[in-house]
Amino acid sequence: MERKNTKRVPSFRKLLRTSQIKLDNKLKNKQYKQKSAAKKYRKEQKKLREAVRDAISRKPFPLEECKKKQVGKSGKWEEKEEEVALPLDMMDEDDLQLMEDLAQKASFLTRDLSSNEPVHIKKRKHESVIEKYEKVPRRLQTEPEKELIHLLPIKDKSGIIPQAVEKPVLNVAHDEEEDAEEMEEAEDTNEEPLPILTPEEMAAQRRQKLQERKMHIAALASAILSEPDNNMKKLKELRAMLMEQDPNVAVIVRKLVMVSLMEIFKDIVPSYKIRPLTEAEKATKVKKETQKLREFEEGLVSQYKFYLENLEQTIKDWKQRKLKKSNVISLKAYKGLAEVAVKCLCELLVALPHFNFHNNIIVLIVPLMNDPSKMISELCVEAVKKLFKQDKLGYASLGVVKVISGLVRGRNYDVRPEVLKVFLHLRIKEVELQKDSEDIAPKKKFMTYKEKRKNLSRMQRKWRKAEEKLERELLEAEASESKEKKLKLHTETLNIVFVTYFRILKKAQKSPLLPAVLEGLAKFAHLINVEFFDDLLIVLHSLIASGDLSYRESLHCILSAFHILSGQGDVLNIDPMKFYTHLYKTLFSLHAGGTNEDIGIVLQCLDVMFAKRRKQVSQQRALAFLKRLSILALHVLPNSSIGILATNRIFMQTFPRMDLLLDNESQGSGVYLPELEEPEHCNAQNTALWELHLLQRHYHPTVQKFASHLIAGAPTEGSGALPLDLSQRSAAELFETYCMKEMTFNPPVASVTPRRKVMREIGLNKEMHKLLIR
């Protein structure tokens, strides 16, 4: 098998990230490698020349006497040598022959006879330079292969003549010193002193650059929006501007590009999810229009993915306080970039819940709901609320609820209460289910009988009738299918919500999440399975009895308990007297000032406890609450008084014999005990509603109307009846309508005419004069 030496082509994303500085650095590195190779080649040639010169200049050694070793006692050593040395004529012929044979050898001539080392060691040590060079393996000096650029061939009578041109190669300098000098001269010439700009000139230059970038962004965006199919390259170019490198305008340009891309994607994204093509679909031949649409969808999904990755990386860099190597943007500027990135993600979360990568956006946004930055946290919470409100089917809501549940459990219930309060905006109600199914069911217009008679023949009318019947059946099947699918999704969503609530009730009862849990249970209690009712009511009562809850939390416990009992809990034989008693004894704990929001929850509790359970409530209990609520109406703000008096009106119309409290005569034995905490035993039938006479002189006109209406016995007709705008509203609606949060009188006070104003001033002056005389 032959291995293909294929080079991996860099991706488009990598090419985008490759700046001009990186390309220049790569070119410099290539030139440096070529220079170092040439330098090495010159060094080898220099060594060779030196070796040849040394070999030519060297002469043969003369035969020298053996060197004598120098020892401490030199004199004695010389005497011994003289005694040992023998003249040549005293040597045998065989010894002389041996000496002559050894003298013919070079090793013998050059050897130091005074050393005791073997011959081959000295030979290795004093090896010549030529022999060393000869031992080095030789390299053939081959010229580098010249690259050819093939041109278009020429055709003449003889045939086709191929044409080619050598590719120009960078000339490598032969001398290192000359190259260094040239580089220094080039640097000296290139390093021209930059002109020093004043602050005004720098600001003007920055404005000019910023204006150019803005115009470029606007031109690209308008071209993309006009023809998205044919301008995918411009979309890539615009997305590449997210990596702006000019430090003077980098922050603003990146913010503008983020917002521009977000608006572009909101406009050009189709209303369906784009799925990847299978191998079989890619292999099949299709029309040009279909192929063009496929290429557009593929490019759109890839660019959208890269854009989301850039936003995610910006947020991560800010969270980790991490700077890029280029240091174009400071850490302080990263916070502003991250805020814009979060805004873009929130907009895409709400605007494109059907498109690709929506779950990835959810995974990014949900943890930011618990961010320490209040601005980012509020942005994400509001985005999730909007998504819940507009989600009809429930796919997106289910995804968000799953991620929130995992976040709460993973953080060991240490999250902000706002994270759980978003569950209150889920669209899970029986009425909305029917409404949504009607909205989602496709509406088909069928021809009327007159139109058929006018435009169709008899046979066509017959066929048309059969087609319309079939279409109606199909539409009904689709509507029922969508409704079943929606109910299934809502059931799964609620299961996850209740699992989260029950975990907090069981493991984190002292957590700051408890009010949000109780509020959520109060809203969705009618959808809880009957099997959990007994245990849940026991838990709620134990929380109230513990005394660790705030007043608002205890009200939510009561509201949750009665929502459970008013729905499927009617079949259960449970006496909620403990909850009635707790609400009765804590009514006077309501705030009488501007922070009277708890009264809205009290009005909801009274509606569930009395209006929806009128058959289970005794007369003594209703009288006791009516009297205590009338006392409470004297101490609170006007909108709270109106809500309480509207509740008293419902009491008097729902329960019989409530007019006992409008009579001065007492009924039965005993005295009314207002301080008693048991409503059944306080003898409320022996008192009267004297508070209504005081409320008739209240400064608020609507309170006066309600007080007069109740004194008359709360009639539905006649002179004592209320106007329709007051009688048809619930107590909670009236409480919100006459709210005074904006510090204005509601309803507004009628303007005084000039004549009345003068008369009023005259009357005041007379009264002041009388007081002064006295």
C-alpha positions in Angstrom: 0.0 0.0 0.0 1.4 3.4 -1.0 0.9 6.1 1.6 -0.5 9.3 0.2 1.5 12.2 1.4 -1.4 14.6 1.6 -1.2 17.8 3.5 -4.2 18.7 5.7 -6.0 21.8 4.4 -6.5 24.4 7.2 -10.2 25.2 8.1 -11.8 28.5 7.2 -12.1 29.3 10.9 -8.3 28.9 11.3 -7.7 31.1 8.3 -9.9 33.7 9.8 -8.0 33.7 13.0 -4.6 34.0 11.2 -3.8 37.7 11.3 -1.3 39.5 9.0 1.2 39.6 11.9 1.2 35.8 12.0 1.8 35.6 8.3 4.7 38.0 8.5 6.2 36.0 11.3 5.9 32.8 9.3 7.7 34.4 6.4 10.5 35.7 8.7 10.9 32.2 10.2 11.2 30.7 6.7 13.9 33.2 5.7 15.8 32.6 9.0 15.9 28.8 8.3 17.2 29.4 4.8 19.9 31.7 6.2 20.9 29.2 8.9 21.2 26.4 6.3 23.5 28.6 4.1 25.6 29.6 7.2 26.1 25.9 8.1 27.1 25.1 4.5 29.7 28.0 4.5 31.2 26.7 7.8 31.7 23.2 6.3 33.4 24.7 3.2 35.7 26.8 5.5 36.7 23.7 7.5 37.6 21.9 4.3 39.8 24.8 3.0 41.6 24.9 6.4 42.3 21.2 6.3 43.7 21.3 2.8 46.0 24.3 3.7 47.3 22.4 6.8 48.1 19.3 4.8 50.1 21.3 2.2 52.1 23.2 4.7 53.0 20.3 7.0 56.6 18.7 6.7 57.9 15.2 7.8 59.3 14.8 11.3 63.1 14.4 11.9 64.2 11.4 14.0 64.7 12.9 17.4 66.1 11.4 20.5 63.8 9.9 23.0 62.5 12.3 25.6 63.6 11.5 29.1 61.2 11.7 32.0 62.0 14.4 34.6 62.0 13.0 38.1 62.9 14.6 41.4 66.5 13.2 41.5 67.7 14.0 37.9 71.4 13.6 38.5 71.3 10.0 39.7 69.0 9.1 36.8 71.5 10.4 34.2 74.3 8.5 35.8 72.3 5.3 35.6 71.5 5.9 32.0 75.1 6.4 31.1 76.0 3.1 32.7 73.1 1.2 31.0 73.7 2.8 27.5 75.8 0.5 25.2 77.7 1.5 22.0 76.5 0.1 18.7 79.6 -1.9 18.2 78.9 -3.9 21.3 75.4 -5.1 20.0 74.8 -8.3 18.2 74.0 -8.4 14.4 70.5 -9.8 15.1 69.6 -6.8 17.3 70.9 -4.3 14.7 68.8 -5.9 12.0 65.7 -5.7 14.2 66.4 -2.0 14.9 66.7 -1.2 11.2 63.5 -3.0 10.4 61.6 -1.0 13.1 63.1 2.3 11.9 61.5 1.8 8.5 58.0 2.1 10.1 56.5 5.6 10.6 54.9 4.6 13.9 58.3 3.8 15.2 59.8 7.1 14.1 57.0 9.2 15.5 56.5 7.3 18.7 57.6 8.7 22.0 59.6 5.8 23.4 59.6 7.2 26.9 55.8 6.5 27.2 54.5 3.1 28.2 51.2 3.5 26.3 50.4 1.3 23.3 50.9 2.5 19.8 47.2 2.8 18.8 46.2 5.3 21.5 48.7 8.0 20.4 47.6 7.4 16.8 44.0 8.2 17.7 44.9 11.2 19.7 47.1 12.8 17.1 45.0 12.0 14.1 45.3 14.6 11.4 42.5 16.9 10.3 42.5 15.5 6.8 41.8 12.0 8.1 39.0 13.3 10.3 37.4 15.1 7.3 37.8 12.0 5.1 35.9 9.9 7.7 32.9 12.2 7.6 30.3 10.8 5.1 30.3 12.9 2.0 27.2 14.7 0.7 26.7 15.5 -2.9 26.3 19.2 -3.5 23.1 19.1 -5.4 21.3 22.2 -6.6 17.7 22.6 -5.2 15.0 21.5 -7.5 13.5 24.5 -9.3 9.8 24.8 -9.1 8.0 25.4 -12.4 4.9 27.4 -13.1 3.0 25.7 -16.0 1.6 28.2 -18.5 -0.9 27.7 -21.3 0.7 25.7 -24.2 1.4 27.0 -27.7 0.1 25.2 -30.7 1.9 25.4 -34.1 2.4 23.3 -37.2 4.7 20.8 -35.5 2.3 20.3 -32.6 1.7 21.5 -29.0 4.6 23.2 -27.3 4.3 23.2 -23.4 5.3 26.4 -21.7 6.7 26.8 -18.2 8.4 29.5 -16.1 10.7 29.0 -13.1 9.2 30.1 -9.8 11.3 32.9 -8.4 13.3 31.9 -5.3 14.6 34.2 -2.6 18.3 34.8 -3.0 20.3 33.7 0.0 23.2 36.0 0.9 26.7 34.4 0.7 28.3 36.2 3.5 26.9 36.4 7.0 28.5 39.7 7.9 27.2 41.4 4.8 23.7 40.1 5.6 23.8 41.4 9.1 25.0 44.8 7.9 22.2 44.9 5.3 19.6 43.9 8.0 20.9 46.7 10.3 20.7 49.2 7.5 17.2 48.1 6.6 16.1 48.4 10.2 17.6 51.8 10.4 15.8 52.9 7.3 12.5 51.3 8.3 12.4 52.7 11.8 11.4 56.2 10.9 10.1 58.2 13.8 6.3 58.3 14.0 4.7 61.7 14.1 3.5 62.7 17.5 -0.2 63.3 17.5 -2.1 65.7 19.9 -5.1 64.3 21.9 -7.4 66.2 19.5 -5.8 64.6 16.4 -5.9 61.1 18.1 -9.7 61.6 18.9 -10.4 62.7 15.3 -8.4 59.8 13.9 -10.4 57.4 16.1 -13.7 58.9 15.1 -12.7 58.5 11.4 -11.8 54.9 11.9 -15.0 54.2 13.8 -17.1 55.9 11.1 -15.4 53.7 8.4 -16.1 50.5 10.4 -19.7 51.5 10.9 -20.2 52.2 7.2 -18.6 48.9 6.4 -20.8 47.0 8.9 -24.0 48.8 7.5 -23.0 47.9 3.9 -22.5 44.3 4.7 -25.7 44.0 6.8 -27.8 45.6 4.1 -26.4 43.4 1.4 -27.0 40.3 3.5 -30.6 41.2 4.3 -31.3 42.0 0.7 -30.1 38.7 -0.7 -29.1 36.2 2.0 -28.8 33.3 -0.4 -26.1 35.0 -2.5 -24.2 36.9 0.2 -23.0 34.1 2.6 -19.4 35.3 2.0 -20.3 38.7 3.3 -21.9 37.1 6.4 -18.5 35.4 7.0 -16.7 38.7 6.5 -19.0 40.4 9.0 -18.5 37.7 11.5 -14.7 38.0 11.0 -15.0 41.5 12.3 -15.7 40.1 15.8 -11.9 39.7 15.9 -11.2 43.4 15.4 -7.5 44.0 16.4 -7.3 47.8 16.3 -7.1 48.7 20.1 -8.6 52.2 19.5 -11.9 50.9 18.1 -11.9 47.2 19.0 -14.5 47.3 21.8 -17.1 49.4 20.0 -16.7 47.6 16.7 -17.1 44.2 18.3 -20.3 45.3 20.1 -21.7 46.7 16.9 -20.9 43.5 15.0 -22.5 41.4 17.8 -25.8 43.3 17.7 -25.8 43.5 13.9 -25.4 39.8 13.5 -28.1 39.1 16.1 -30.6 41.2 14.1 -29.5 39.6 10.8 -30.0 36.1 12.1 -33.4 37.1 13.5 -34.4 38.2 10.1 -32.9 35.6 7.7 -33.4 32.4 9.9 -36.2 30.2 8.5 -39.2 29.2 10.6 -38.1 25.6 10.8 -35.2 23.6 12.2 -32.5 22.7 9.7 -31.3 19.1 10.0 -28.1 17.7 8.6 -28.3 15.8 5.3 -27.8 12.1 5.2 -25.2 10.4 3.0 -28.0 9.1 0.7 -29.4 12.6 0.3 -26.0 14.1 -0.5 -25.4 11.4 -3.1 -28.7 12.0 -4.9 -28.9 14.5 -7.8 -31.2 17.5 -7.2 -32.3 20.6 -9.0 -30.2 23.7 -9.0 -32.7 25.6 -6.8 -32.7 22.8 -4.3 -28.9 22.5 -4.2 -28.7 26.3 -3.8 -31.1 26.1 -0.9 -29.1 23.3 0.7 -25.9 25.3 0.4 -27.5 28.3 2.0 -28.9 26.3 4.9 -25.6 24.6 5.5 -23.7 27.9 5.5 -26.3 29.6 7.7 -26.1 26.9 10.3 -22.3 26.9 10.4 -22.1 30.7 10.7 -24.8 30.8 13.4 -22.8 28.1 15.3 -19.6 30.1 15.0 -21.4 33.2 16.1 -22.8 31.5 19.2 -19.3 30.1 20.0 -17.8 33.6 19.8 -20.5 34.9 22.2 -19.9 32.0 24.6 -16.1 32.6 24.5 -16.5 36.3 25.3 -18.6 35.5 28.4 -16.2 32.8 29.5 -13.2 35.1 29.1 -15.0 37.7 31.3 -16.0 35.1 33.9 -12.5 33.7 34.1 -10.9 37.2 34.0 -8.7 35.9 31.2 -6.9 38.1 28.7 -6.0 37.1 25.2 -2.4 37.1 24.0 -3.0 40.1 21.8 -4.1 42.3 24.8 -6.2 44.4 22.4 -9.0 44.7 25.0 -8.6 45.4 28.7 -10.4 43.4 31.5 -12.7 46.4 32.2 -13.8 46.5 28.6 -14.5 42.7 28.7 -17.4 43.3 31.1 -19.2 45.6 28.6 -18.6 43.0 25.8 -19.9 40.2 28.0 -23.1 42.3 28.8 -23.7 42.8 25.1 -23.1 39.1 24.4 -25.6 38.2 27.1 -28.2 40.5 25.6 -27.7 39.0 22.2 -28.1 35.5 23.6 -31.3 36.5 25.5 -32.8 38.0 22.3 -32.0 34.8 20.3 -33.4 32.7 23.1 -36.8 34.4 22.9 -36.9 35.1 19.1 -35.6 31.7 17.8 -36.9 29.0 20.1 -37.5 26.7 17.0 -34.1 27.0 15.4 -30.9 25.0 15.8 -28.7 25.2 19.0 -31.6 26.5 21.1 -30.8 24.0 23.9 -27.2 25.3 23.8 -28.4 28.8 24.4 -30.5 27.6 27.3 -27.5 25.9 28.9 -25.6 29.2 28.6 -28.4 31.5 29.9 -29.8 29.5 32.9 -26.5 29.6 35.0 -26.3 33.3 34.3 -29.6 33.8 36.1 -27.7 33.2 39.3 -24.8 35.5 38.4 -23.5 38.0 41.0 -24.0 40.8 38.5 -27.5 42.1 39.1 -27.8 43.5 35.5 -26.9 40.2 33.8 -29.0 38.2 36.2 -32.1 40.4 35.5 -31.6 40.2 31.8 -31.5 36.4 31.8 -34.5 36.1 34.2 -36.6 38.4 32.0 -35.7 36.5 28.9 -36.8 33.2 30.5 -40.1 34.7 31.6 -40.8 35.9 28.1 -39.9 32.5 26.7 -42.4 30.8 29.2 -45.2 33.3 28.3 -44.9 32.9 24.6 -44.2 29.1 24.5 -47.5 27.5 23.4 -46.4 23.9 22.8 -44.0 23.6 25.7 -40.8 22.2 24.1 -38.7 25.2 25.1 -40.2 25.4 28.6 -39.4 21.8 29.2 -35.8 22.3 28.2 -35.4 25.4 30.5 -37.1 23.7 33.5 -34.8 20.7 33.2 -31.7 22.9 33.2 -33.0 25.0 36.2 -33.7 21.8 38.2 -30.2 20.5 37.5 -28.7 23.9 38.5 -30.6 24.1 41.8 -29.6 20.5 42.7 -26.0 20.9 41.6 -25.5 24.1 43.6 -27.0 22.4 46.7 -30.0 24.8 46.7 -27.8 27.8 47.1 -29.3 29.9 44.3 -31.2 33.2 44.1 -34.9 33.0 44.7 -35.6 34.6 41.3 -34.3 31.5 39.6 -37.3 29.5 41.0 -39.8 32.3 40.7 -39.7 32.1 36.9 -41.7 28.8 37.3 -44.7 31.0 38.1 -44.8 32.2 34.5 -45.2 28.7 33.0 -48.3 28.5 30.8 -49.8 25.4 32.3 -53.6 25.8 32.9 -56.6 23.9 31.6 -58.2 27.0 30.1 -55.0 28.0 28.3 -54.6 24.5 26.9 -58.0 24.7 25.1 -57.2 28.2 23.9 -53.7 27.3 22.6 -55.1 24.2 20.8 -57.5 26.5 19.0 -54.7 28.9 18.1 -52.4 26.1 16.8 -55.1 24.2 14.8 -54.8 25.3 11.2 -57.8 27.2 10.0 -59.0 26.2 6.6 -61.6 28.2 4.6 -64.1 26.2 2.7 -66.3 27.4 -0.2 -69.8 28.4 0.5 -72.8 26.8 -1.3 -73.4 29.9 -3.5 -69.7 30.0 -4.5 -69.9 26.3 -5.5 -73.1 26.8 -7.5 -71.5 29.7 -9.3 -68.0 28.4 -10.1 -68.3 24.6 -10.2 -70.2 22.0 -12.2 -72.4 19.3 -10.7 -69.6 16.7 -10.8 -67.0 19.1 -9.5 -69.3 20.0 -6.6 -69.6 16.4 -5.7 -65.8 15.8 -5.7 -65.4 19.1 -3.8 -67.7 18.0 -1.1 -65.9 14.7 -0.6 -62.5 16.5 -0.5 -63.7 19.0 2.1 -65.1 16.3 4.3 -61.7 14.5 4.3 -59.9 17.8 5.0 -62.1 18.5 8.0 -61.3 15.0 9.4 -57.6 15.6 8.9 -57.7 19.0 10.6 -59.5 17.5 13.6 -57.0 14.7 13.9 -54.1 17.2 13.8 -55.7 19.4 16.4 -56.3 16.5 18.8 -52.8 15.3 18.2 -51.2 18.7 19.0 -53.4 18.9 22.1 -52.3 15.5 23.3 -48.7 16.3 22.6 -49.0 19.5 24.6 -50.6 17.8 27.5 -47.8 15.3 27.6 -45.1 18.0 27.6 -46.9 20.0 30.3 -47.2 16.9 32.5 -43.5 16.2 32.2 -42.7 19.8 32.9 -44.9 19.9 36.0 -43.4 16.7 37.3 -39.9 18.3 37.2 -41.2 21.5 38.9 -42.9 19.5 41.7 -39.8 17.3 42.2 -37.7 20.5 42.7 -40.3 21.9 45.1 -40.5 18.8 47.2 -36.8 18.4 47.4 -36.5 21.9 48.9 -39.4 21.3 51.3 -37.7 18.1 52.5 -34.0 19.1 52.6 -33.8 22.9 52.7 -36.7 24.2 54.8 -34.6 27.1 56.1 -33.4 28.1 52.6 -34.3 31.5 51.1 -35.9 29.5 48.3 -38.8 28.5 50.6 -41.1 31.5 49.8 -40.7 30.9 46.0 -41.5 27.2 46.6 -44.6 28.0 48.6 -45.7 30.6 46.0 -45.3 28.0 43.3 -47.2 25.4 45.2 -50.0 27.9 45.7 -50.3 28.4 41.9 -49.9 24.8 40.7 -51.4 23.0 43.7 -54.6 22.0 41.8 -52.5 20.0 39.4 -50.7 17.9 42.1 -51.5 14.2 42.2 -54.0 13.3 45.0 -51.6 10.8 46.5 -49.4 13.6 47.8 -52.1 15.7 49.4 -52.0 14.3 52.9 -48.2 14.5 53.2 -48.1 17.9 51.7 -50.7 19.3 54.0 -48.9 17.9 57.0 -45.6 19.5 55.9 -47.4 22.9 55.3 -49.0 22.9 58.8 -45.7 21.9 60.4 -44.0 24.8 58.7 -46.6 27.3 60.0 -46.5 25.8 63.5 -42.7 26.0 63.7 -42.8 29.8 63.7 -39.7 30.1 61.5 -41.7 31.5 58.6 -42.3 35.2 57.8 -45.8 36.5 57.6 -45.8 36.4 53.8 -44.5 32.8 53.7 -47.2 31.7 56.1 -49.8 33.3 53.9 -48.4 31.3 50.9 -48.7 28.1 53.0 -52.3 28.8 53.7 -53.0 29.6 50.1 -51.3 26.4 48.9 -53.3 24.3 51.4 -56.6 25.7 50.2 -55.7 25.4 46.5 -55.1 21.7 47.2 -58.4 21.3 49.0 -60.5 23.3 46.6 -59.5 21.2 43.5 -59.1 17.4 43.6 -59.0 17.6 47.4 -62.7 18.0 47.7 -63.0 14.2 47.8 -60.7 14.0 50.9 -62.1 14.2 54.4 -59.7 16.8 55.8 -60.6 19.6 58.2 -58.5 22.7 57.5 -59.6 24.5 60.7 -56.0 25.0 61.7 -55.4 27.2 58.6 -58.6 29.2 59.3 -57.5 29.9 62.8 -54.0 30.9 61.8 -55.2 33.4 59.2 -57.8 34.8 61.7 -55.3 35.5 64.4 -52.7 37.0 62.0 -55.0 39.4 60.1 -54.0 42.3 62.4 -50.3 41.7 61.5 -50.8 43.3 58.0 -48.8 46.4 57.3 -50.9 49.6 57.2 -48.4 51.6 55.2 -47.0 51.6 51.7 -45.7 48.0 51.9 -49.2 46.5 51.9 -48.6 43.9 49.1 -49.5 41.1 51.5 -53.1 42.2 51.4 -53.3 40.9 47.9 -52.4 37.4 49.1 -54.9 37.7 52.0 -57.7 38.6 49.5 -56.8 35.5 47.4 -56.8 33.3 50.6 -60.2 34.7 51.6 -61.6 34.0 48.1 -60.4 30.4 48.2 -61.4 29.8 51.8 -64.9 31.2 51.7 -66.3 31.8 48.2 -65.1 28.5 46.8 -65.9 26.5 50.0 -69.1 28.1 51.1 -70.7 24.7 51.9 -67.9 23.7 54.3 -67.9 27.1 56.3 -70.1 27.6 59.3 -72.0 30.8 60.0 -70.1 31.6 63.2 -66.8 31.5 61.3 -68.1 33.7 58.5 -69.4 36.3 61.0 -66.1 36.4 62.9 -64.1 37.0 59.7 -66.6 39.7 58.6 -66.3 41.6 61.8 -62.5 41.4 61.9 -62.1 42.5 58.3 -64.3 45.5 59.0 -62.1 46.5 61.8 -59.0 46.0 59.6 -60.5 48.3 56.9 -60.2 51.3 59.2 -56.4 51.0 59.5 -55.1 50.3 56.0 -54.6 52.4 52.8 -57.6 53.2 50.6 -56.9 50.5 48.0 -56.6 47.9 50.7 -59.9 49.1 52.3 -61.7 48.8 49.0 -60.4 45.2 48.5 -61.5 44.3 52.1 -65.0 45.9 51.7 -65.4 44.1 48.3 -64.7 40.8 50.2 -67.2 41.7 52.9 -69.8 42.3 50.1 -69.2 38.7 48.9 -69.6 37.5 52.5 -73.0 39.2 52.8 -74.2 38.0 49.4 -72.9 34.4 49.9 -73.8 33.5 53.4 -77.3 33.8 54.9 -78.1 35.9 58.0 -75.0 38.2 57.7 -77.4 41.1 58.2 -77.3 40.2 61.9 -74.3 42.5 62.3 -76.3 45.5 60.9 -78.7 45.3 63.9 -78.0 46.6 67.4 -79.8 43.8 69.1 -77.7 40.9 70.2 -78.5 37.3 69.2 -78.1 34.6 71.8 -76.0 34.7 75.0 -72.4 35.8 75.4 -70.3 38.9 74.7 -68.2 39.5 71.7 -64.5 38.7 72.4 -62.4 40.5 69.8 -59.1 39.3 71.3 -59.9 35.6 71.1 -58.0 33.7 68.4 -60.7 31.1 67.7 -63.3 32.4 65.2 -65.8 29.8 66.1 -66.0 30.9 69.8 -65.7 34.7 69.8 -69.5 35.3 69.8 -69.4 37.6 66.7 -73.2 37.4 66.4 -73.5 39.7 69.5 -71.7 42.7 67.9 -72.4 45.2 65.1 -70.6 46.6 62.1 -70.2 50.2 63.5 -67.0 50.6 61.5 -69.1 51.1 58.3 -70.5 54.4 59.7 -66.9 55.7 60.1 -66.0 54.5 56.6 -68.9 56.4 55.2 -67.0 59.6 56.1 -63.7 58.3 54.5 -61.8 60.8 52.3 -61.7 58.3 49.4 -65.0 58.4 47.4 -64.9 54.7 46.4 -64.5 53.7 50.1 -67.6 55.8 50.9 -69.6 54.1 48.1 -68.7 50.6 49.4 -69.5 51.5 53.0 -73.0 52.9 52.1 -73.6 49.9 49.9 -72.9 47.5 52.8 -75.0 49.5 55.3 -77.9 49.1 52.9 -77.4 45.3 53.0 -75.3 44.9 49.8 -78.3 45.0 47.4 -77.8 44.0 43.8 -80.5 46.4 42.5 -82.0 49.7 43.5 -80.6 52.9 44.8 -78.1 51.2 47.2 -76.5 49.0 44.5 -73.0 49.6 43.3 -72.1 50.8 39.7 -71.2 48.1 37.2 -67.5 49.1 37.1 -67.2 48.3 40.8 -69.7 45.4 41.2 -68.3 43.3 38.3 -64.6 43.3 39.5 -63.1 41.0 42.1 -61.5 42.2 45.3 -58.0 41.5 44.0 -58.6 43.5 40.8 -60.0 46.5 42.8 -57.0 46.3 45.1 -54.7 46.6 42.1 -56.8 49.2 40.3 -56.8 51.7 43.1 -53.2 51.2 44.0 -51.2 54.4 45.0 -47.7 53.3 44.2 -47.2 56.3 41.9 -48.0 58.6 44.8 -51.1 60.0 43.0 -54.7 60.1 44.2 -56.7 57.4 42.4 -59.2 58.4 41.1 -57.8 61.8 40.5 -59.3 64.8 42.3 -61.5 67.0 40.2 -60.1 70.4 39.4 -61.7 73.4 41.2 -63.3 76.2 39.1 -62.1 79.8 39.8 -65.4 80.9 41.2 -65.5 78.0 43.7 -61.9 78.7 44.6 -62.7 82.3 45.4 -65.8 81.3 47.5 -63.7 78.7 49.3 -61.0 81.4 50.1 -63.7 83.8 51.4 -65.2 81.0 53.6 -61.7 80.2 55.0 -61.0 83.9 55.7 -64.3 84.2 57.7 -63.5 81.1 59.8 -60.0 82.5 60.5 -61.5 85.9 61.5 -63.9 84.2 63.9 -61.0 82.2 65.5 -59.0 85.3 65.9 -61.9 87.1 67.6 -62.3 84.3 70.1 
